[in-house]
């Protein structure tokens, strides 16, 4: 079955959007449904990286900016709200990027190095692993560090894209209020 293979992990954009919009439980349900669909599409290729999605949902839920209905604010207050939200999203982005890189690297190390599992698919961080192997970096740091360049781009899309998708949902669903 042909599958769109992006060199990022952007499957969590809508999980993030649901978490921003609806909260923890809907975000977790979306993460698990995404994982189950991915499991089905990949013909049963199971992996434990759902833990990263769960952690990301929890972090987003705990650190997401408060909902602000800017329709009733003055232009100056809208700018102030925008700057505050932008700053909070940047902090959230950095925290998620670093924490998911560490968690994903630990899972990768345990699942593919400590346990006797073979990796079925080439993913974006594998290209960086080759460079680290040539630099004599040991396996655990290599598993973590190889994810950072990918997550820098990927989590930017996930956090900001998810937030803006949630704002579109907020705007159109709350419009009738």
Secondary structure, DSSP 4 states (H G I P E B T S, - for coil): ------SS-GGGHHHHHHHHHH-HHHHHHHHHHHHHHHHHHTTT---STHHHHHHHHHHHHHHPPPP--GGGS-HHHHHHHHHHHHHHHHHHHHHHHHHHHHHHHHHHHIIIIIS-----S--HHHHHHHHHHHTT--HHHHHHHHHHHHHHHHHHIIIIIHHHHHHHHHHHHGGG-
